[in-house]
Structures are given as C-alpha cells and as structure tokens.
Amino acid sequence: MKGIIYAALTFGLCTAVAAQAPLNYDVENRGKDLGATAGQLKSNKKLPNPFEFHDGTKVTKFDDWSKRRNEIKADIEKYEIGDKPIPSDVSATYSGGTLTVTVKEGGKTMTITSKFSIPSGNGPHPIIIGMNSGTGSLSSSLFSGFVQVPFNHDQVAKYSMNGQKDTNVGFYKFYGNKNQNGDYSAWSWGVSRLIDGLAQIADQYHLDMSKIAVTGCSYAGKMALFAGAFDERVTLTIAQESGGGGINSWRTSADFASRGTNIEKIDNTNYSWFMQSLKSQDPYKLPHDHHELIAMIAPRAVIALGNPPYEWLGDESGYKSIMAATEVWKAMGIEDRIGFDFTGGHEHCQAAPNQNNSVTAFVDKFMRGKDANTDIHVKPTNGKGFKIDNYGDWIDWETPEIPYVASNPDTSKIDTSKVDTSVTDTSITSCGDGRIALPKIGMHVMAGRIEVNGAPAGAIVKLYDVRGNVVATLGAAGGDLPKAKGRLLAIVESAAGVRLMTKAIVNTGF
C-alpha cells in the first residue's frame, strides 16, 4: 500500500509535465449532465465566439470545454437537426460476418446490421466506419489492417433529395415522436449505435475501441462530420467535400452567395436532412455556426477535404469556417490535430493523390500511432469568386490558452512522513520521462460476476451504465455484477485514484 501511495505521488508530478489531451473518450457524450442549454436568437454578423458561454462568461480552462461543447450541441439540435437521444438498452452479436445491433426503448425494438470481416492477427485492430461503404468514398487501401465497417444509413433514415421523409422506417418509426428531426440526428444516432455494438464484440475480436475513425463524402461527408462531432468515442473524423451544412458556416456561405455564387446555404439545403424550420432561420441570428460544429470534435482529430472547382461546395466558406475552428485546437495547444486539404482538379468524391497523402498522414499519426507530419493546411484556389484571405474579418474574439491538464489524485490528505519511500510496489512504477508503467490487469465476465486479477491491493472497480452513471463499486478482485443486463464500462482505479484500466463489458445476466 505504501508503494501505491508513493507511485501515485510520483504519477501526479510526472503527468503535469507529460500530459496529452485524450484522442477519444470512453462514452458518447461526457457532458450530457452538465445542464447545457441552447442560446437565443440574436443578431451577430461575425462568427460566434466558441470560447464564450451563452451567459457571457468565458472558457478559461480545458475542463470548461465539455460544457461549452454541449451548449453548441444544444444549439445545433434546437435550430438544425433535432435531438439525438442515447438509448439505455443496446445489445449486439457478430455472426457470419454480420454485426447485428439491437436497440430497445419504450417497448419497441430496432435492429441495425453491418457486414464486415475481421483482419487476421491478434490486433488490436483500429476501426473505420464509412458512410455507405466500409471506407466511404476513400480507397480501402488507405485503411489496410482496419476493421472496415459500413454504415448503411437507409436502415436508420432513408436518403432523400426532395425533402420528403419516410417516417415509417428506422429511427422515425422507432421513436415515433421525432418526425420533425433532420436526418443528420438520425444518422449520427445510427453511427453511435454501431459503435455501441462494436464495443460489445471488441474483446472477442480484438477491436481497438480507442481508435475509431468515420468518413464520408458530399452529403455523407456531412454525415461523417455530425457523427464525429456528436460522439466522443470517435478518434478521427474525415469530412470529404461536405460543403454547405457540413464544414461551411451558414454566415460565410450567405456572404459568399451574396457575391453571385450558386452554393448550398441555409435557405436552399435539403430539409429532410435538416429540420424544415431551418429554412426560415436568419443565419446571422443563430447563436452558433458550423465552425463550432467542427470544434465539437476538439480535442480529438479531424481533417477536411475540399474540391474548389465545384461551385456548389462553396469551399471559400468551408475554408473560413475551418480556419475559425482551428482556434479551438490552437487554444488547447494541439493544432496538429486539425487539418484541411482543398486540392482541386479531380472528380467529385474522388480524392486527389495529394489528398490521399493528407489522409494517410492523419491515419498514421492518430490511428496507427506512427510519426507523421499533420501540419496540413492546403488552401482552396481556382474557385469562382474566391476571396479567402479575409477570414480574420469574421473573428472578433480572442483565443485563450486552455491546455489540457491531467486530473491528478488528491494527495493533500496523505501524511507523506509516514510513507516508507524505500519500498515501492512494482505494479505501478514511475518513469523518468514522466510516464507510468501500469500493472497488467486481466478482467473476465462470467455467470453474473466480473473477475479481476492483477489489480494492486486497495484498488476498486467502478461500473458505469451507458448513461455514465455509477451502478456498482467493487473490490480489487471484482465481484457480483448488478442485476440489470446490458453494456457497462468497467474502470479499475488504484487506492490513490489513478485510473489503471478501462474496459467495456456486457452483462448478460445470471
């Protein structure tokens, strides 16, 4: 026990030097219980300040971002797409190469399926979820060794170009009271349910749930953007040629269109994808804009691809929007996690060779853990009527410094004079470069119990449900699972509060 305390003290000192902001999180939305609400409509000709809460106070530290992110989420749900619920009962099986995810709510049942193969070897295998195919519109070769999971979105909400919505299928039939929602709430909900399912088969098939990417192009590029923004388990978002309603801010699109271009904007987008009420909104009165939709991804990674000669995409607007969004990553000191490549000269949704190289850099660095240069900022050129270098005119706010600081155990109540520092517990050892070698812990679920081995004395196991609530706290060796069936998140903590292990488990009952 003395060694545990000593290691925890050392850990607290080391992490202050070496801490890096997480690349993804264990849950869909960490800030769901922070009480964030949507802002009110009011005139603002500039892009809204991502660092200002709706009550006028400012984001001053990294931990403030979760609530601010949820304010933006509330804005987008209220004014654009409708709410995205988190169901409590999700189960999954993988058989014959098909993942079947079953969602139950209010006496109704819905299934989502996806057919894919598991790469050979013990992994852990990173995951790419592609809109309509395993890798979206990008070459599957860019994701060699990945589990390539297609999201077949018509199962959740049928694709429509005429603004007419089929409310007798998928998400709309399942919920019944969300017929006014836009499809992007339904589609992002569907991607999250696939992630729920993947988490439940992850141990058996060696999936790496800390390495999940999403990608799509055009309307599916918007789909990927919303999916990555609205689910914090996604590590890397690749939004290809997403255009208006994607990375483009509504304000900068309105300005661009006023100079004689034919681009997608708030009054001529698709109103089955978005709520019908969006059409009547004044973009200059929204409390948010899409630079903040992009920013919802921070501190995780995102790369956007454009295609300037395609006028409808409005890449001038997308460029200004993502430049504004970049300020959030800059504030966190992780600007290498956001990039863009507006290389043109290729067909719609057929990435240029340079863009494939840009995607590869982001995939290598954030999905494969390799060294790669992700300082990728390729401006759009050769677009009709482009005026791109005045993006600073849209920003009338200052960027703060909000670097990530790891949460350290509270050692203030430990009497260090009574700690024998000559004795250390080798299950947790400090490293000279500021990192910790954690104990190797095993975890198994069987017959209504969770069995843990290798956890140090004094450790506890906390079990969380899908809504982030603690449903049980067990000892270092585990114990009986709660009665309710379903997916749980098990977190092993040392006696001093150091997180030693995180694992998604499925409680199948007794």
N, C-alpha and C positions, 0 to 999 in steps of 0.2 A: 504493500500500500504506500509505503514511504517513497518507493521508486516511482509509483504512478504520479504522486504529487510533484516530485522533482521533475519528471518528464513534462508534466503539464505546465509547470513554471517555465521551463526551457522553451516549450512549444509557444507559449504566449510571447516570449521575446523574439523567437525566430519568425513567426508569422507576420509580425509588424514590418519586417524587412522584405520578406519574400512573397507576400500575399498577392494573388492574382484574382481578378474578378471571375466568378464562375462563367463557364461557357454554356451551361444549361442548368436546369433545376430539376428536382425530383417530382414536382407537382405541376399541374396545368396552369395554375394561377395562384402565386403565393399571397397576393394582396387582396383576395376576394372578401376578406372580413375586415378590411381597413376602413370601411364606411365611405368610400369614394363615390361621389355623385356627379352627374353631368352639369356642365356650366350652362349659363343662359345666353341667348342670342343677343349680341350687341355689335355695333359697327366697329370693325378693325380692318383697315386697309393693308396692314402688314401681316406676315405670318405670325400666329400666336406664339407666345413665349413658352417653350417646353419646360422651362425651369420655374414657372410661376403657377402656384395652385389657384384654383378658382376663387379663393377668398383673398387673393392678393399677396399671400406670403410666398416666400421663395424656397426653392430646393437648395439646401445648404450642405447636405452630406449625402453620401451614396445611399444610405438606408432610406432617405426620403423618396427615392425614385420609385419604389414599389407602389406607394400610394399615388404619386403623380401619374405613373403609368396607368393605374386603374381609373383615374379621372379621365384620361384620354380614351380609355376603353369605354367608359360610360358615355362619353360624348359620341363616339362612333356608333355605339349601339342605339343611342336615342335618336340621332339625326340621320343615320345612314342605313344600318342593316338590321336593327332589332337585336334582342339579347341572345347570347349564346349560353345556354344552360349547361350545368355539369351534372350528369345523372349519377345516382348512387349505386346502381346495380348493373355492372358490366362484367360479362364473362367471355371467355374465348377458348377456342380449340384450334389446333392445326393438324389437318389430316389430308393425305393425298395431295399435298402441295397447296392446300387452300386454307387460309385463315378465316375462321368464322367468328365474328364478334356479335354477341347477343346483348342487347340493351333492354332493360325492363324499367318501366316507370308508370305509375298510376294505373296499374292493371293492364298496360299494353306492352307488347314485345316487338322489337325491331331487330333485324339482322343485317350486318354489312359483311361482305366477303371480299377477299383479295387473294389472287392466285400468284404465288411466287415460290422460288426454290431457295434453299439454304446453301450457301457456299460450303465447300468441303473444308475440313480442318476444325480445330477447336476454337478458333476465333480469339477474342470476342469480335463479332462481325459488326461493323458500322451499318447504318440503315439509311437508305434514301427512299423517300416517299414521293413518287411522281404523280402529277395530276394527269389522269387518263392512261398513263403507261408507267412502267417501273422507274423511268428516269425522265418523265415529262417529255420535252422536245429536245433534250440534250442526248448526246451519244451515250449508250450504256457503257462504252469503254472508259469513260471518264470516272466510272464508279466500280471498277473491277474489284472484286472481293467483297462488295457490299451486298446486303440483302436488299434487293430492288423491289419495292412494294408499290404496286399501282393502286391509286385511289380512284375507284370507278364511281364518279360523282353522281351519275344518274340514279344510283341506288338511294341517294340521300335527297337530291333535288334535281329534277330533270333540266338539262340545258335548254334554254330558250333564247332566241334572238328577238322575239317580237314583244317582250314584256309580259307575256301570258304565262301564268304559273300553274302547274299541275299540283293541286293541293291534296290529291288523293294518293300520293306516294310518299315514301320515305319520311323525312323529318317532319313535314307538314301534317301527314296523316298520323304520325306517332304522337305529336304534341297537340294537334288539334286547335290550339288557341294562338298559334303563331303564324297564321296565314298572311299577316301583313309584313312579316320579316322579309328581308332580302336574302337571296340565295347564298351570299357570302357568309352569313351567320350559319346557315345550314351546312354549307360545305366545310367551313372551318371546324364546326362541331363534328362532322364526319371524320375528318382527319384526326381529330383528338381521340375519337373512339377507336380508330385503328391503332393509335399509339397505346391506348389502354390495353388493347388486345395483344399487341407486341410485347408489352411489359409482362403479360401473364405467361407467355411462352418463352421468355428471354433466357431463363436459366437452362431449360431443356435443350434449346437450340443455339445457345452461346451467342445471343444477340447483345450488342453493346448499347444499352439504353442511354448512355451518356454521349452517344454520337449519332444523332438523328438529323438528317437534312430533308428539306422539302424543296421541290422545284416545279415550275410550270411556265408556260408561255402565253402571252396575249391575255385573254380573259382568264386563262388558267395561271398566268403569271400573277394576276391579282389574287387568285385563289391561293396560290402559294404564299403570297405576301401576308394575306389575312391569317392563314394557317400558322405561319411562323410568328406573327405578331401576337396572336391570341393564345399561344400555348408555349409556356416557358420551358417545356421539355425539349423543344427543337433547338438544336445547336447551331445549324447553319440554314439560312433562308436564301434561296436563289430565285430572284424575281426577274424573269426574262421578258422583255418587251411588254411590260404591264400597262403602260400608257395611262390615260385618264381613268381615275378611280383606283389606280394602283399606286405607283410611287409619285405620280404627279399630284401636286397640291391643287385643290379647286381654285384657289385665288390666282396662282400663277398661270393656270390654264385659262381662266377668264381674261386675264390681261393679254396673254398670247393671242387668244382668239379675237380680241378687240382690234388687233392689227391685221386682220384679214386672213387668218388661217382656219382651216376646217379640222378641228380636233375634238376629241371626246372631252366633254366638260359636264358640269353639274346639271345642266338643263337638256342634255341630249345623250345621256348614257342609257344603260339598259335598266328598266325599272321592274324587272323580275330579279335581277342580280342585287339591286339596291331597293330600298323601300320606295313605294310610289310617292310618298311625301317629300322625298329628297328633291324631286324635280322643281318644287316651288321654293326651295331654300335659296336665300341670297348667300353666295359663298363668302362674301365679306362680313357676314354676321355670325358665322359659325364660331363656337368657342374653341375649335380645334381646326387642324388641317392635316393633309397626308404626310407632311414632313414628320408629324407626330405619330402617325400610324407606323411609319418606318422606325421611329425612335422607340416605339414599344418593344422592339426586339432587343435593344440595349439591356445588358452588356454582352449579349450573345452576338453572333456573327451574321452579316448579310452582304451579299453582292447583287447589284442590279445590272442588267444588260439592256441596251437600247438599240435603236436602228434608225438614225436620224432622217434618212430619205423618205421614210414612211410618215407622211404628214399627219395622219390620224393619231399617231402615237404621241405627238406633242412633246418631243424629247427636250425642248428648251425648258418646259415646265418641270419635267422629271429631274433635269439637272439641277435647277434652282432648289427644288424640294429636297433632294438628297444632300445637297451641299448644306442646307439648313439643318437637316437631321444629323449630319456628321458632327455638329457642335456638341451633341449629347455624348457621343463616344469620345470626343476630344476632352470634354469636361471630366470624364472618367479616366482619362489617360490611356485609352485603348483604341486609338484611332485606326490601328491596323486591322480592326475587326469589321470595318465597313469600307466597301469599295464599289466602284462602278466602271463599266466599260461600254461607252456609247459608240463603238466602232460600227460603221455602216458598210454598204457595198455588198449586201447579202440578202437573200430572200427572207421574208417574214418567218420567224421561228426557226431559222436555220443559222445557228451561231457561226460567226466568222472564226477562222483559225485563232486569231488573237484573243477572241472572247473565250474559246475553249481553254486557252492557256491561262486566262484570268481565273476561270472557274477552277481549273486544276490547282492553281496556287492556293485558293481558299480551301478546297477539299483537302489538299495535302497538309496544310497547316492546322486546320481546325477539326478535321475528321480523321486524319491519319497520324497526327502528331509529328509531322516532319517539319524541318526548317524550310520555309518558303517566304518569298517577298510578297506581302499582300498590300503593299503601298501602291494600289492600283486605282488611278483616277484619270480615266480616258474621257476627255470632254467630247460632247457632241459637236460635229461640224457638218457643213454642207446641207443643213436643214433650211427649209423655206422660211425666210424672215427671221432667222435666229438672232437673238440678242441675249447672249448668255453671261457676259461678264459683269452684269449689274446685279447679280444675285444678292449682293450685300445690301442693296436698297430695300430688300424685303425684310431685313432684320433690324429691329430697333431695340434689341435686348442684348445684355451682356452674358457671356458664357462663364459660369463659375468653375471652380475646381472642386470636384466631388469624387476623389479617388476612392477605390474600394479599400476598406479596412476590414480584415477578418475579425469575426467575433471571437474574442478570447475568453477562456474560462475565468470566472470571478475568483481571484486568488487573494482578495483583500482580507478574507476571514481565516486564512491559513496561517498558523503560527509557524513560520519557517525556522524559528530557533529550535523547534522540536523535530525537524526533518533531518534524518541522517542521510546527507547527500553523498556519503561514501557508498551507499547501497542504491543501486538502480535496478529497475525492473526492465529487463531487456526486451519485454514485449512491446515497449514504446521507447524508442531511443531518439535522441536529438542528433541533428546533423549540423556540421559546421557551416553549411551553406544555407541554413535557415529552413530546411525541410525535415520532416519527421518520418521515420520508418515505423509504420503502424503494424500492430500484430496481425498475423494471418488467422482470420476467423472463418469458421465454417458454420453454415446455417442450413437446416433441413426442416421441412414441414411434413408431419405425418400424424394421422389419427387425431386431429384436433389439437396437436401440440406443435410448438416450434422448439427445435433442439439447437442450441448454440454451443460450439466448442471453440476454445482458443481465446475467449474474451478474458481480460485480466480481472483479478479479484476486485469487487466493488462496482463493476460495470453494470449498466442497466440496458434493457431493450425496450424501446418505446415503439408502439404500434399506432399508425395513423390510418384513418379511413380515406376514401377518395376525396373527401371534402377538407382534408387537412386537420381533422380533429383527432386528439389522442384518445384511443379507445382502450388501451391497456398499457401498463408498465410492468415489465417482468425483470427477473434477476439475470445475472450474467450467464446462466445456463439455459435461459429461456423459460418455458412453462406453457400452461394451457392457453389456447387462443380464445378470443371472445366468441360468443355463440353465433353471432351474425356471419353468414357466408359472404365471400366477395374478395375483392382485391385490397390488400393492405400494404403499407410501406413500413418496413422494419428498420429502425435506426439504433445501432449499438453505440452507446456513449460511455466513456470512461468515468470513473468516480469524480473526476475534476471537470467533466462537461465536454471533453474532447470527443468529436464525432469520429468513430473508428470504422464504421461500416454502414452502408445504406443498401437495402435490397428490397425490391418489390416481390411480394409473395401473394399466393392465392389461398384463402381459407376455404376449403371445400367441405368443411363440417366434420362432424364426429362419426 
